């Protein structure tokens, strides 16, 4: 009742002050106002705290949603960036292969590596192209860097390729600078051996070795590798040079099959499925 009475008196005084045009409160009313302000502030403090905590929580939820959306956008952009990089790499490979195609005038079929030989004694890979794509045994396999290997077996949808590093690989090659001719052999590791006649064989470290085209298998001018070390001259007829392959086989992903087969391998692989019938028809047709 006391509070109601005080409130009533205060309202009457306020209305009278407004009517008389004065804004000054009496001393007792001003004292009540001074007491009411901190009390009201203390009473409003928990409400303001709860309201602020709720707003901050709502803001954090919005920030979390925004972070999720940003992370998704970043992931999408990273994927697009990766695809663009792959497209640029593939475009560079295709450009270099197009230049090589103009040099050799041989149709080339792109192929992807889908497997490798797990045996430590052989260096071969599996390609995703086969006889249905016009790929047959005896066809050279290259990358944009140079000679990679030779197709040795095919199925309808796949092909086995013996890499240049395999111990069974033999390539007739020549030194581009001095035209010294020799035989490149695989060693089973990451290097090659170039065997050449000691007398008159001008081979030096840094020389580029290319295919000579005289083995009836590989076309002339394919890059094989670079000479890194030459055996000192001695009494032997043949000298050996170590050659670093032009192709980085550790990063080999895409290759190109040259759709040609030398006359030597035409005779060697006539028993392969599909080729034997063609050879028999050719023989029956005559010259």
C-alpha positions in Angstrom: 0.0 0.0 0.0 2.9 2.3 0.8 4.4 1.7 -2.6 1.1 2.3 -4.3 0.6 5.5 -2.4 4.1 6.7 -3.3 3.5 5.9 -7.0 0.2 7.8 -7.0 1.7 10.8 -5.4 4.6 10.8 -7.8 2.3 10.6 -10.8 0.2 13.5 -9.5 3.3 15.6 -9.0 4.7 14.7 -12.4 1.4 15.8 -14.1 1.3 19.0 -12.1 4.9 19.8 -13.1 4.1 19.2 -16.7 1.0 21.4 -16.5 2.9 24.2 -14.8 5.7 23.8 -17.5 8.5 22.9 -15.1 10.8 19.9 -15.3 12.3 20.1 -11.9 11.3 17.4 -9.4 10.9 18.1 -5.7 13.7 16.8 -3.5 11.8 13.8 -2.2 10.8 12.8 -5.8 14.4 13.2 -7.0 15.6 11.1 -4.1 13.2 8.3 -5.1 14.4 8.6 -8.7 18.0 8.3 -7.6 17.2 5.2 -5.6 15.1 3.7 -8.4 17.7 4.0 -11.1 20.3 1.6 -9.6 17.5 -0.8 -8.5 16.1 -0.9 -12.0 19.6 -1.4 -13.4 20.2 -4.3 -11.1 16.8 -5.8 -12.0 17.5 -5.5 -15.7 21.0 -6.9 -15.5 20.1 -10.6 -15.6 17.6 -10.0 -18.4 20.3 -8.1 -20.4 22.8 -10.9 -19.7 20.4 -13.6 -20.9 19.4 -11.6 -24.0 23.1 -11.0 -24.9 24.0 -14.7 -24.4 21.1 -15.7 -26.6 22.2 -13.3 -29.3 25.8 -14.5 -29.1 24.6 -18.1 -29.3 22.5 -17.4 -32.3 25.4 -15.6 -33.9 27.7 -18.6 -33.3 25.2 -20.9 -34.9 25.0 -18.6 -37.9 28.8 -18.6 -38.0 29.0 -22.3 -37.9 26.5 -22.7 -40.7 28.5 -20.1 -42.7 31.8 -22.0 -42.0 30.2 -25.2 -43.2 29.1 -23.5 -46.4 32.5 -21.9 -46.9 34.3 -25.3 -46.4 32.0 -26.8 -49.0 32.8 -24.0 -51.4 36.5 -24.3 -50.8 36.4 -28.1 -51.4 34.5 -27.5 -54.6 37.0 -24.9 -55.8 39.9 -27.2 -54.9 38.4 -30.0 -56.9 37.8 -27.7 -59.9 41.4 -26.4 -59.5 42.7 -29.9 -59.6 40.7 -30.8 -62.7 41.9 -27.6 -64.4 45.5 -28.6 -63.5 45.0 -32.1 -64.9 43.5 -30.5 -68.0 46.5 -28.2 -68.5 48.9 -31.2 -68.0 46.9 -33.3 -70.4 46.8 -30.4 -72.9 50.6 -30.0 -72.7 51.0 -33.7 -73.3 48.7 -33.7 -76.3 50.4 -30.7 -77.8 53.8 -32.4 -77.6 52.3 -35.6 -79.0 50.8 -33.6 -81.8 54.2 -32.3 -82.7 55.7 -35.8 -82.6 52.9 -37.1 -84.7 53.8 -34.5 -87.4 57.4 -35.6 -87.2 56.7 -39.4 -87.5 53.4 -39.3 -89.5 52.1 -42.2 -87.5 48.6 -42.5 -86.0 48.8 -42.6 -82.2 46.3 -43.9 -79.7 46.2 -42.5 -76.1 46.1 -45.1 -73.4 46.1 -45.1 -69.6 48.2 -47.3 -67.3 45.8 -49.6 -65.3 48.3 -51.9 -63.6 51.9 -53.0 -63.3 53.8 -56.2 -63.1 54.5 -57.1 -59.4 57.4 -59.4 -60.3 60.8 -57.9 -59.5 62.3 -59.6 -62.5 60.1 -57.9 -65.1 59.2 -54.3 -65.8 55.9 -54.2 -67.6 52.6 -52.4 -67.3 49.0 -53.0 -68.4 47.1 -50.6 -70.7 43.4 -50.1 -71.1 43.5 -50.5 -74.9 43.5 -53.8 -76.8 42.7 -55.4 -80.1 39.3 -53.8 -80.3 41.1 -50.5 -80.4 43.6 -51.6 -83.1 46.4 -52.3 -80.7 48.6 -55.4 -81.4 51.8 -56.9 -80.2 54.9 -55.2 -81.6 53.6 -51.7 -81.5 55.9 -49.1 -79.9 54.6 -47.2 -76.8 55.8 -43.7 -76.2 55.1 -40.7 -73.9 55.6 -37.0 -74.5 59.1 -37.5 -73.2 60.2 -40.3 -75.5 60.2 -44.1 -75.9 58.5 -46.0 -73.1 58.3 -49.6 -74.3 56.7 -52.1 -76.6 53.4 -53.9 -76.7 54.1 -57.7 -76.2 50.7 -59.2 -75.6 47.1 -58.1 -76.2 43.5 -59.1 -75.4 40.3 -57.6 -76.7 40.3 -54.8 -74.1 43.9 -54.6 -72.8 47.6 -54.8 -73.7 50.7 -55.7 -71.8 53.6 -53.4 -72.5 57.3 -54.3 -71.8 59.0 -51.1 -70.5 62.3 -49.9 -71.8 63.8 -50.8 -68.4 63.1 -54.5 -68.7 66.1 -56.8 -69.0 64.7 -58.3 -72.2 64.5 -54.9 -74.0 66.9 -54.4 -76.9 66.8 -51.2 -79.0 69.0 -50.2 -81.9 70.0 -46.6 -81.1 72.4 -43.9 -82.1 74.0 -40.9 -80.5 72.4 -37.8 -81.9 75.6 -35.7 -81.8 78.3 -38.1 -83.2 76.0 -40.7 -84.9 77.8 -43.4 -83.0 75.5 -46.5 -83.2 75.0 -49.1 -80.6 72.5 -51.2 -78.7 70.4 -50.0 -75.7 69.6 -52.7 -73.2 67.4 -52.6 -70.1 69.0 -53.5 -66.7 65.9 -54.0 -64.7 66.6 -50.9 -62.6 66.1 -47.2 -63.4 69.0 -47.0 -65.9 70.0 -48.3 -69.3 73.2 -49.6 -70.9 74.3 -48.4 -74.3 76.8 -50.8 -75.9 78.8 -49.5 -78.8 82.0 -50.4 -80.7 85.0 -49.0 -78.9 87.0 -48.1 -82.0 85.6 -44.9 -83.4 82.8 -44.7 -80.9 82.5 -41.0 -79.9 80.2 -41.1 -76.9 80.4 -38.5 -74.1 78.3 -37.7 -70.9 75.4 -35.5 -71.9 74.9 -37.0 -75.3 71.3 -37.7 -76.3 70.6 -41.2 -77.5 67.7 -41.8 -80.0 66.4 -44.8 -81.9 68.1 -45.5 -85.2 65.2 -47.2 -86.8 67.4 -50.0 -88.0 66.0 -52.7 -85.8 62.7 -52.9 -87.8 60.7 -52.3 -84.6 61.0 -48.7 -83.5 60.8 -45.7 -85.9 63.8 -43.5 -86.2 64.3 -40.5 -84.0 62.5 -41.5 -80.7 64.3 -40.1 -77.7 65.7 -42.9 -75.5 67.7 -41.0 -72.9 70.9 -39.1 -72.0 74.4 -40.5 -71.4 75.5 -40.0 -67.8 78.6 -42.1 -67.6 81.0 -43.8 -70.1 83.2 -46.8 -69.4 86.9 -46.0 -69.8 88.5 -47.3 -73.0 90.2 -50.6 -72.7 91.1 -53.6 -74.7 87.5 -54.8 -75.1 85.8 -54.5 -78.5 82.6 -53.1 -77.0 82.3 -50.2 -74.5 79.4 -49.5 -72.3 77.8 -46.2 -71.4 75.1 -45.7 -68.7 72.0 -43.9 -70.0 69.3 -42.2 -67.9 65.9 -42.8 -69.6 64.1 -39.8 -71.1 60.8 -41.1 -69.6 60.2 -40.7 -65.9 58.7 -44.2 -65.4 58.0 -43.4 -61.7 55.4 -40.8 -62.8 54.2 -42.5 -66.0 50.3 -42.3 -66.2 49.4 -41.8 -69.8 51.1 -43.2 -72.9 50.5 -43.3 -76.6 50.5 -46.4 -78.7 52.0 -45.9 -82.2 49.6 -47.8 -84.5 52.4 -49.2 -86.6 54.4 -52.4 -86.6 57.7 -52.9 -88.3 58.2 -55.7 -90.9 60.3 -57.7 -88.4 57.5 -57.9 -85.9 54.9 -58.5 -88.6 56.5 -61.8 -89.1 57.1 -62.5 -85.4 53.5 -61.8 -84.3 51.5 -63.3 -87.1 50.3 -66.1 -84.7 48.6 -63.6 -82.5 44.8 -63.8 -82.5 43.4 -61.8 -85.3 46.7 -61.3 -87.0 47.1 -64.8 -88.3 44.0 -64.7 -90.3 45.1 -61.4 -91.9 48.5 -62.8 -92.7 46.9 -65.9 -94.2 44.6 -63.8 -96.4 47.5 -61.6 -97.5 49.5 -64.7 -98.4 46.6 -66.2 -100.4 46.0 -62.9 -102.2 49.6 -62.8 -103.4 51.7 -59.7 -104.2 
